[in-house]
Amino acid sequence: MDWTFEDFKTKLDRLQPSVRKKACDIAIELVRNNDYSLEEAITEGIKQAEEWFYDLEG
């Protein structure tokens, strides 16, 4: 499957590059391993990636 997120570009563009990559990685795993639609996975991936980033920053 080709994992391009062009439909969600505006949601992803506002993120820092490391957070964007983490969000995409999380979204891919959510779609592959769970019953998430791509839109739900992107939304959840962004949420989890932002939490991950804030945890790193302390």
N, CA, C, O and CB atoms as a CASP TS submission, in Angstrom:
PFRMAT TS
TARGET T0000
AUTHOR 0000-0000-0000
METHOD Language model
MODEL 1
PARENT N/A
ATOM      1  N   MET     1       0.851  -1.182   0.000  1.00  0.00           N
ATOM      2  CA  MET     1       0.000   0.000   0.000  1.00  0.00           C
ATOM      3  C   MET     1       0.891   1.237   0.000  1.00  0.00           C
ATOM      4  O   MET     1       1.897   1.289   0.708  1.00  0.00           O
ATOM      5  CB  MET     1      -0.966   0.002   1.228  1.00  0.00           C
ATOM      6  N   ASP     2       0.521   2.213  -0.785  1.00  0.00           N
ATOM      7  CA  ASP     2       1.273   3.464  -0.872  1.00  0.00           C
ATOM      8  C   ASP     2       0.791   4.405   0.232  1.00  0.00           C
ATOM      9  O   ASP     2      -0.367   4.820   0.248  1.00  0.00           O
ATOM     10  CB  ASP     2       1.108   4.124  -2.282  1.00  0.00           C
ATOM     11  N   TRP     3       1.688   4.731   1.142  1.00  0.00           N
ATOM     12  CA  TRP     3       1.328   5.558   2.295  1.00  0.00           C
ATOM     13  C   TRP     3       1.657   7.012   2.031  1.00  0.00           C
ATOM     14  O   TRP     3       2.639   7.539   2.554  1.00  0.00           O
ATOM     15  CB  TRP     3       2.050   5.077   3.555  1.00  0.00           C
ATOM     16  N   THR     4       0.853   7.648   1.236  1.00  0.00           N
ATOM     17  CA  THR     4       0.967   9.088   1.065  1.00  0.00           C
ATOM     18  C   THR     4      -0.208   9.718   1.791  1.00  0.00           C
ATOM     19  O   THR     4      -1.311   9.170   1.807  1.00  0.00           O
ATOM     20  CB  THR     4       0.994   9.498  -0.454  1.00  0.00           C
ATOM     21  N   PHE     5       0.035  10.851   2.381  1.00  0.00           N
ATOM     22  CA  PHE     5      -0.982  11.492   3.193  1.00  0.00           C
ATOM     23  C   PHE     5      -1.374  12.840   2.601  1.00  0.00           C
ATOM     24  O   PHE     5      -1.618  13.796   3.337  1.00  0.00           O
ATOM     25  CB  PHE     5      -0.488  11.664   4.627  1.00  0.00           C
ATOM     26  N   GLU     6      -1.433  12.918   1.293  1.00  0.00           N
ATOM     27  CA  GLU     6      -1.741  14.180   0.619  1.00  0.00           C
ATOM     28  C   GLU     6      -3.093  14.752   1.038  1.00  0.00           C
ATOM     29  O   GLU     6      -3.243  15.970   1.127  1.00  0.00           O
ATOM     30  CB  GLU     6      -1.718  13.980  -0.883  1.00  0.00           C
ATOM     31  N   ASP     7      -4.074  13.897   1.297  1.00  0.00           N
ATOM     32  CA  ASP     7      -5.400  14.377   1.702  1.00  0.00           C
ATOM     33  C   ASP     7      -5.360  15.051   3.071  1.00  0.00           C
ATOM     34  O   ASP     7      -6.264  15.809   3.423  1.00  0.00           O
ATOM     35  CB  ASP     7      -6.399  13.217   1.723  1.00  0.00           C
ATOM     36  N   PHE     8      -4.315  14.774   3.837  1.00  0.00           N
ATOM     37  CA  PHE     8      -4.203  15.286   5.195  1.00  0.00           C
ATOM     38  C   PHE     8      -3.044  16.265   5.324  1.00  0.00           C
ATOM     39  O   PHE     8      -2.587  16.561   6.428  1.00  0.00           O
ATOM     40  CB  PHE     8      -4.030  14.140   6.179  1.00  0.00           C
ATOM     41  N   LYS     9      -2.574  16.761   4.187  1.00  0.00           N
ATOM     42  CA  LYS     9      -1.402  17.630   4.149  1.00  0.00           C
ATOM     43  C   LYS     9      -1.550  18.847   5.065  1.00  0.00           C
ATOM     44  O   LYS     9      -0.592  19.208   5.748  1.00  0.00           O
ATOM     45  CB  LYS     9      -1.149  18.088   2.727  1.00  0.00           C
ATOM     46  N   THR    10      -2.698  19.474   5.098  1.00  0.00           N
ATOM     47  CA  THR    10      -2.858  20.669   5.933  1.00  0.00           C
ATOM     48  C   THR    10      -2.738  20.335   7.415  1.00  0.00           C
ATOM     49  O   THR    10      -2.190  21.127   8.181  1.00  0.00           O
ATOM     50  CB  THR    10      -4.208  21.333   5.657  1.00  0.00           C
ATOM     51  N   LYS    11      -3.241  19.182   7.828  1.00  0.00           N
ATOM     52  CA  LYS    11      -3.112  18.781   9.226  1.00  0.00           C
ATOM     53  C   LYS    11      -1.657  18.491   9.573  1.00  0.00           C
ATOM     54  O   LYS    11      -1.198  18.818  10.667  1.00  0.00           O
ATOM     55  CB  LYS    11      -3.980  17.552   9.515  1.00  0.00           C
ATOM     56  N   LEU    12      -0.935  17.879   8.643  1.00  0.00           N
ATOM     57  CA  LEU    12       0.439  17.469   8.907  1.00  0.00           C
ATOM     58  C   LEU    12       1.433  18.607   8.739  1.00  0.00           C
ATOM     59  O   LEU    12       2.466  18.622   9.407  1.00  0.00           O
ATOM     60  CB  LEU    12       0.818  16.332   7.999  1.00  0.00           C
ATOM     61  N   ASP    13       1.144  19.555   7.866  1.00  0.00           N
ATOM     62  CA  ASP    13       2.086  20.646   7.584  1.00  0.00           C
ATOM     63  C   ASP    13       2.359  21.533   8.787  1.00  0.00           C
ATOM     64  O   ASP    13       3.427  22.140   8.868  1.00  0.00           O
ATOM     65  CB  ASP    13       1.563  21.492   6.460  1.00  0.00           C
ATOM     66  N   ARG    14       1.446  21.620   9.701  1.00  0.00           N
ATOM     67  CA  ARG    14       1.641  22.500  10.854  1.00  0.00           C
ATOM     68  C   ARG    14       2.570  21.888  11.907  1.00  0.00           C
ATOM     69  O   ARG    14       2.942  22.554  12.873  1.00  0.00           O
ATOM     70  CB  ARG    14       0.300  22.825  11.485  1.00  0.00           C
ATOM     71  N   LEU    15       2.939  20.624  11.717  1.00  0.00           N
ATOM     72  CA  LEU    15       3.779  19.931  12.687  1.00  0.00           C
ATOM     73  C   LEU    15       5.258  20.087  12.367  1.00  0.00           C
ATOM     74  O   LEU    15       5.644  20.260  11.210  1.00  0.00           O
ATOM     75  CB  LEU    15       3.414  18.461  12.737  1.00  0.00           C
ATOM     76  N   GLN    16       6.071  20.023  13.398  1.00  0.00           N
ATOM     77  CA  GLN    16       7.507  19.984  13.189  1.00  0.00           C
ATOM     78  C   GLN    16       7.843  18.678  12.467  1.00  0.00           C
ATOM     79  O   GLN    16       7.113  17.696  12.602  1.00  0.00           O
ATOM     80  CB  GLN    16       8.283  20.104  14.546  1.00  0.00           C
ATOM     81  N   PRO    17       8.935  18.654  11.704  1.00  0.00           N
ATOM     82  CA  PRO    17       9.263  17.450  10.917  1.00  0.00           C
ATOM     83  C   PRO    17       9.343  16.159  11.741  1.00  0.00           C
ATOM     84  O   PRO    17       8.849  15.123  11.296  1.00  0.00           O
ATOM     85  CB  PRO    17      10.576  17.657  10.216  1.00  0.00           C
ATOM     86  N   SER    18       9.948  16.200  12.917  1.00  0.00           N
ATOM     87  CA  SER    18      10.056  14.973  13.717  1.00  0.00           C
ATOM     88  C   SER    18       8.693  14.509  14.216  1.00  0.00           C
ATOM     89  O   SER    18       8.432  13.309  14.291  1.00  0.00           O
ATOM     90  CB  SER    18      10.996  15.194  14.905  1.00  0.00           C
ATOM     91  N   VAL    19       7.822  15.463  14.558  1.00  0.00           N
ATOM     92  CA  VAL    19       6.484  15.124  15.020  1.00  0.00           C
ATOM     93  C   VAL    19       5.649  14.612  13.847  1.00  0.00           C
ATOM     94  O   VAL    19       4.865  13.676  14.007  1.00  0.00           O
ATOM     95  CB  VAL    19       5.805  16.348  15.682  1.00  0.00           C
ATOM     96  N   ARG    20       5.810  15.213  12.685  1.00  0.00           N
ATOM     97  CA  ARG    20       5.085  14.769  11.482  1.00  0.00           C
ATOM     98  C   ARG    20       5.447  13.324  11.144  1.00  0.00           C
ATOM     99  O   ARG    20       4.568  12.513  10.852  1.00  0.00           O
ATOM    100  CB  ARG    20       5.404  15.694  10.278  1.00  0.00           C
ATOM    101  N   LYS    21       6.733  13.005  11.184  1.00  0.00           N
ATOM    102  CA  LYS    21       7.165  11.641  10.887  1.00  0.00           C
ATOM    103  C   LYS    21       6.593  10.668  11.904  1.00  0.00           C
ATOM    104  O   LYS    21       6.105   9.598  11.539  1.00  0.00           O
ATOM    105  CB  LYS    21       8.696  11.550  10.868  1.00  0.00           C
ATOM    106  N   LYS    22       6.651  11.032  13.171  1.00  0.00           N
ATOM    107  CA  LYS    22       6.115  10.170  14.228  1.00  0.00           C
ATOM    108  C   LYS    22       4.610   9.976  14.037  1.00  0.00           C
ATOM    109  O   LYS    22       4.110   8.864  14.205  1.00  0.00           O
ATOM    110  CB  LYS    22       6.409  10.772  15.628  1.00  0.00           C
ATOM    111  N   ALA    23       3.888  11.031  13.690  1.00  0.00           N
ATOM    112  CA  ALA    23       2.444  10.939  13.463  1.00  0.00           C
ATOM    113  C   ALA    23       2.133   9.992  12.310  1.00  0.00           C
ATOM    114  O   ALA    23       1.205   9.188  12.398  1.00  0.00           O
ATOM    115  CB  ALA    23       1.856  12.328  13.178  1.00  0.00           C
ATOM    116  N   CYS    24       2.897  10.084  11.242  1.00  0.00           N
ATOM    117  CA  CYS    24       2.693   9.187  10.097  1.00  0.00           C
ATOM    118  C   CYS    24       3.003   7.750  10.468  1.00  0.00           C
ATOM    119  O   CYS    24       2.268   6.838  10.089  1.00  0.00           O
ATOM    120  CB  CYS    24       3.562   9.618   8.912  1.00  0.00           C
ATOM    121  N   ASP    25       4.084   7.537  11.205  1.00  0.00           N
ATOM    122  CA  ASP    25       4.438   6.185  11.641  1.00  0.00           C
ATOM    123  C   ASP    25       3.335   5.584  12.517  1.00  0.00           C
ATOM    124  O   ASP    25       2.963   4.422  12.356  1.00  0.00           O
ATOM    125  CB  ASP    25       5.773   6.202  12.407  1.00  0.00           C
ATOM    126  N   ILE    26       2.828   6.381  13.432  1.00  0.00           N
ATOM    127  CA  ILE    26       1.747   5.913  14.314  1.00  0.00           C
ATOM    128  C   ILE    26       0.501   5.612  13.491  1.00  0.00           C
ATOM    129  O   ILE    26      -0.144   4.583  13.692  1.00  0.00           O
ATOM    130  CB  ILE    26       1.428   6.969  15.409  1.00  0.00           C
ATOM    131  N   ALA    27       0.160   6.506  12.565  1.00  0.00           N
ATOM    132  CA  ALA    27      -1.038   6.314  11.731  1.00  0.00           C
ATOM    133  C   ALA    27      -0.938   5.034  10.910  1.00  0.00           C
ATOM    134  O   ALA    27      -1.917   4.297  10.787  1.00  0.00           O
ATOM    135  CB  ALA    27      -1.243   7.518  10.796  1.00  0.00           C
ATOM    136  N   ILE    28       0.223   4.770  10.356  1.00  0.00           N
ATOM    137  CA  ILE    28       0.417   3.543   9.575  1.00  0.00           C
ATOM    138  C   ILE    28       0.165   2.316  10.444  1.00  0.00           C
ATOM    139  O   ILE    28      -0.521   1.383  10.026  1.00  0.00           O
ATOM    140  CB  ILE    28       1.844   3.492   8.980  1.00  0.00           C
ATOM    141  N   GLU    29       0.711   2.318  11.638  1.00  0.00           N
ATOM    142  CA  GLU    29       0.513   1.183  12.546  1.00  0.00           C
ATOM    143  C   GLU    29      -0.953   1.041  12.954  1.00  0.00           C
ATOM    144  O   GLU    29      -1.457  -0.077  13.053  1.00  0.00           O
ATOM    145  CB  GLU    29       1.388   1.343  13.794  1.00  0.00           C
ATOM    146  N   LEU    30      -1.635   2.145  13.189  1.00  0.00           N
ATOM    147  CA  LEU    30      -3.051   2.085  13.575  1.00  0.00           C
ATOM    148  C   LEU    30      -3.905   1.498  12.461  1.00  0.00           C
ATOM    149  O   LEU    30      -4.824   0.721  12.722  1.00  0.00           O
ATOM    150  CB  LEU    30      -3.564   3.479  13.942  1.00  0.00           C
ATOM    151  N   VAL    31      -3.605   1.866  11.227  1.00  0.00           N
ATOM    152  CA  VAL    31      -4.381   1.334  10.100  1.00  0.00           C
ATOM    153  C   VAL    31      -4.067  -0.152   9.898  1.00  0.00           C
ATOM    154  O   VAL    31      -4.967  -0.954   9.651  1.00  0.00           O
ATOM    155  CB  VAL    31      -4.078   2.132   8.802  1.00  0.00           C
ATOM    156  N   ARG    32      -2.802  -0.504  10.004  1.00  0.00           N
ATOM    157  CA  ARG    32      -2.401  -1.901   9.783  1.00  0.00           C
ATOM    158  C   ARG    32      -2.892  -2.833  10.890  1.00  0.00           C
ATOM    159  O   ARG    32      -3.329  -3.948  10.607  1.00  0.00           O
ATOM    160  CB  ARG    32      -0.886  -1.995   9.677  1.00  0.00           C
ATOM    161  N   ASN    33      -2.827  -2.398  12.120  1.00  0.00           N
ATOM    162  CA  ASN    33      -3.064  -3.302  13.246  1.00  0.00           C
ATOM    163  C   ASN    33      -4.400  -3.122  13.943  1.00  0.00           C
ATOM    164  O   ASN    33      -4.739  -3.902  14.832  1.00  0.00           O
ATOM    165  CB  ASN    33      -1.991  -3.135  14.237  1.00  0.00           C
ATOM    166  N   ASN    34      -5.150  -2.127  13.566  1.00  0.00           N
ATOM    167  CA  ASN    34      -6.426  -1.851  14.227  1.00  0.00           C
ATOM    168  C   ASN    34      -7.473  -1.523  13.186  1.00  0.00           C
ATOM    169  O   ASN    34      -7.189  -1.487  11.989  1.00  0.00           O
ATOM    170  CB  ASN    34      -6.291  -0.695  15.241  1.00  0.00           C
ATOM    171  N   ASP    35      -8.662  -1.289  13.646  1.00  0.00           N
ATOM    172  CA  ASP    35      -9.761  -0.956  12.740  1.00  0.00           C
ATOM    173  C   ASP    35      -9.944   0.546  12.634  1.00  0.00           C
ATOM    174  O   ASP    35     -11.029   1.066  12.893  1.00  0.00           O
ATOM    175  CB  ASP    35     -11.059  -1.607  13.210  1.00  0.00           C
ATOM    176  N   TYR    36      -8.876   1.247  12.252  1.00  0.00           N
ATOM    177  CA  TYR    36      -8.933   2.696  12.083  1.00  0.00           C
ATOM    178  C   TYR    36      -9.044   3.018  10.598  1.00  0.00           C
ATOM    179  O   TYR    36      -8.383   2.402   9.762  1.00  0.00           O
ATOM    180  CB  TYR    36      -7.683   3.383  12.707  1.00  0.00           C
ATOM    181  N   SER    37      -9.888   3.991  10.288  1.00  0.00           N
ATOM    182  CA  SER    37      -9.870   4.541   8.932  1.00  0.00           C
ATOM    183  C   SER    37      -8.623   5.413   8.834  1.00  0.00           C
ATOM    184  O   SER    37      -8.016   5.735   9.854  1.00  0.00           O
ATOM    185  CB  SER    37     -11.190   5.365   8.606  1.00  0.00           C
ATOM    186  N   LEU    38      -8.240   5.792   7.640  1.00  0.00           N
ATOM    187  CA  LEU    38      -7.048   6.613   7.465  1.00  0.00           C
ATOM    188  C   LEU    38      -7.217   7.959   8.168  1.00  0.00           C
ATOM    189  O   LEU    38      -6.280   8.446   8.802  1.00  0.00           O
ATOM    190  CB  LEU    38      -6.753   6.824   5.968  1.00  0.00           C
ATOM    191  N   GLU    39      -8.389   8.558   8.064  1.00  0.00           N
ATOM    192  CA  GLU    39      -8.632   9.846   8.730  1.00  0.00           C
ATOM    193  C   GLU    39      -8.552   9.718  10.249  1.00  0.00           C
ATOM    194  O   GLU    39      -7.929  10.551  10.909  1.00  0.00           O
ATOM    195  CB  GLU    39     -10.003  10.401   8.330  1.00  0.00           C
ATOM    196  N   GLU    40      -9.171   8.692  10.801  1.00  0.00           N
ATOM    197  CA  GLU    40      -9.094   8.467  12.248  1.00  0.00           C
ATOM    198  C   GLU    40      -7.657   8.215  12.691  1.00  0.00           C
ATOM    199  O   GLU    40      -7.225   8.701  13.737  1.00  0.00           O
ATOM    200  CB  GLU    40      -9.981   7.283  12.653  1.00  0.00           C
ATOM    201  N   ALA    41      -6.923   7.451  11.885  1.00  0.00           N
ATOM    202  CA  ALA    41      -5.541   7.133  12.215  1.00  0.00           C
ATOM    203  C   ALA    41      -4.661   8.376  12.192  1.00  0.00           C
ATOM    204  O   ALA    41      -3.794   8.532  13.052  1.00  0.00           O
ATOM    205  CB  ALA    41      -4.997   6.092  11.250  1.00  0.00           C
ATOM    206  N   ILE    42      -4.871   9.261  11.225  1.00  0.00           N
ATOM    207  CA  ILE    42      -4.090  10.497  11.167  1.00  0.00           C
ATOM    208  C   ILE    42      -4.396  11.364  12.384  1.00  0.00           C
ATOM    209  O   ILE    42      -3.482  11.896  13.013  1.00  0.00           O
ATOM    210  CB  ILE    42      -4.386  11.275   9.861  1.00  0.00           C
ATOM    211  N   THR    43      -5.651  11.505  12.712  1.00  0.00           N
ATOM    212  CA  THR    43      -6.034  12.315  13.872  1.00  0.00           C
ATOM    213  C   THR    43      -5.414  11.760  15.147  1.00  0.00           C
ATOM    214  O   THR    43      -4.843  12.506  15.943  1.00  0.00           O
ATOM    215  CB  THR    43      -7.564  12.371  14.010  1.00  0.00           C
ATOM    216  N   GLU    44      -5.526  10.460  15.338  1.00  0.00           N
ATOM    217  CA  GLU    44      -4.955   9.832  16.530  1.00  0.00           C
ATOM    218  C   GLU    44      -3.425   9.869  16.485  1.00  0.00           C
ATOM    219  O   GLU    44      -2.775  10.077  17.510  1.00  0.00           O
ATOM    220  CB  GLU    44      -5.448   8.378  16.660  1.00  0.00           C
ATOM    221  N   GLY    45      -2.859   9.670  15.306  1.00  0.00           N
ATOM    222  CA  GLY    45      -1.407   9.728  15.162  1.00  0.00           C
ATOM    223  C   GLY    45      -0.853  11.092  15.526  1.00  0.00           C
ATOM    224  O   GLY    45       0.181  11.187  16.187  1.00  0.00           O
ATOM    225  N   ILE    46      -1.526  12.143  15.102  1.00  0.00           N
ATOM    226  CA  ILE    46      -1.097  13.503  15.444  1.00  0.00           C
ATOM    227  C   ILE    46      -1.185  13.711  16.955  1.00  0.00           C
ATOM    228  O   ILE    46      -0.270  14.260  17.568  1.00  0.00           O
ATOM    229  CB  ILE    46      -1.963  14.558  14.700  1.00  0.00           C
ATOM    230  N   LYS    47      -2.274  13.275  17.537  1.00  0.00           N
ATOM    231  CA  LYS    47      -2.450  13.428  18.988  1.00  0.00           C
ATOM    232  C   LYS    47      -1.335  12.710  19.749  1.00  0.00           C
ATOM    233  O   LYS    47      -0.715  13.287  20.643  1.00  0.00           O
ATOM    234  CB  LYS    47      -3.830  12.882  19.427  1.00  0.00           C
ATOM    235  N   GLN    48      -1.085  11.464  19.395  1.00  0.00           N
ATOM    236  CA  GLN    48      -0.059  10.687  20.088  1.00  0.00           C
ATOM    237  C   GLN    48       1.337  11.245  19.829  1.00  0.00           C
ATOM    238  O   GLN    48       2.170  11.261  20.735  1.00  0.00           O
ATOM    239  CB  GLN    48      -0.124   9.225  19.656  1.00  0.00           C
ATOM    240  N   ALA    49       1.604  11.701  18.608  1.00  0.00           N
ATOM    241  CA  ALA    49       2.922  12.258  18.287  1.00  0.00           C
ATOM    242  C   ALA    49       3.165  13.553  19.050  1.00  0.00           C
ATOM    243  O   ALA    49       4.281  13.802  19.505  1.00  0.00           O
ATOM    244  CB  ALA    49       3.050  12.506  16.776  1.00  0.00           C
ATOM    245  N   GLU    50       2.140  14.376  19.194  1.00  0.00           N
ATOM    246  CA  GLU    50       2.296  15.605  19.973  1.00  0.00           C
ATOM    247  C   GLU    50       2.560  15.277  21.440  1.00  0.00           C
ATOM    248  O   GLU    50       3.396  15.916  22.079  1.00  0.00           O
ATOM    249  CB  GLU    50       1.042  16.494  19.841  1.00  0.00           C
ATOM    250  N   GLU    51       1.854  14.288  21.972  1.00  0.00           N
ATOM    251  CA  GLU    51       2.104  13.863  23.351  1.00  0.00           C
ATOM    252  C   GLU    51       3.527  13.334  23.497  1.00  0.00           C
ATOM    253  O   GLU    51       4.207  13.639  24.477  1.00  0.00           O
ATOM    254  CB  GLU    51       1.087  12.786  23.780  1.00  0.00           C
ATOM    255  N   TRP    52       3.976  12.550  22.534  1.00  0.00           N
ATOM    256  CA  TRP    52       5.337  12.017  22.515  1.00  0.00           C
ATOM    257  C   TRP    52       6.348  13.171  22.543  1.00  0.00           C
ATOM    258  O   TRP    52       7.314  13.141  23.306  1.00  0.00           O
ATOM    259  CB  TRP    52       5.561  11.124  21.260  1.00  0.00           C
ATOM    260  N   PHE    53       6.115  14.175  21.712  1.00  0.00           N
ATOM    261  CA  PHE    53       7.023  15.309  21.636  1.00  0.00           C
ATOM    262  C   PHE    53       7.062  16.083  22.957  1.00  0.00           C
ATOM    263  O   PHE    53       8.137  16.446  23.436  1.00  0.00           O
ATOM    264  CB  PHE    53       6.610  16.234  20.495  1.00  0.00           C
ATOM    265  N   TYR    54       5.896  16.332  23.536  1.00  0.00           N
ATOM    266  CA  TYR    54       5.846  17.069  24.804  1.00  0.00           C
ATOM    267  C   TYR    54       6.511  16.282  25.921  1.00  0.00           C
ATOM    268  O   TYR    54       7.140  16.869  26.802  1.00  0.00           O
ATOM    269  CB  TYR    54       4.397  17.390  25.182  1.00  0.00           C
ATOM    270  N   ASP    55       6.379  14.962  25.897  1.00  0.00           N
ATOM    271  CA  ASP    55       7.061  14.133  26.891  1.00  0.00           C
ATOM    272  C   ASP    55       8.573  14.236  26.742  1.00  0.00           C
ATOM    273  O   ASP    55       9.291  14.247  27.742  1.00  0.00           O
ATOM    274  CB  ASP    55       6.619  12.670  26.765  1.00  0.00           C
ATOM    275  N   LEU    56       9.066  14.313  25.511  1.00  0.00           N
ATOM    276  CA  LEU    56      10.500  14.464  25.265  1.00  0.00           C
ATOM    277  C   LEU    56      11.019  15.797  25.799  1.00  0.00           C
ATOM    278  O   LEU    56      12.126  15.887  26.330  1.00  0.00           O
ATOM    279  CB  LEU    56      10.796  14.350  23.767  1.00  0.00           C
ATOM    280  N   GLU    57      10.198  16.816  25.647  1.00  0.00           N
ATOM    281  CA  GLU    57      10.599  18.156  26.043  1.00  0.00           C
ATOM    282  C   GLU    57      10.541  18.338  27.567  1.00  0.00           C
ATOM    283  O   GLU    57      11.155  19.258  28.108  1.00  0.00           O
ATOM    284  CB  GLU    57       9.709  19.187  25.357  1.00  0.00           C
ATOM    285  N   GLY    58       9.815  17.473  28.242  1.00  0.00           N
ATOM    286  CA  GLY    58       9.732  17.541  29.705  1.00  0.00           C
ATOM    287  C   GLY    58       8.751  18.530  30.146  1.00  0.00           C
ATOM    288  O   GLY    58       8.557  18.713  31.348  1.00  0.00           O
TER
END
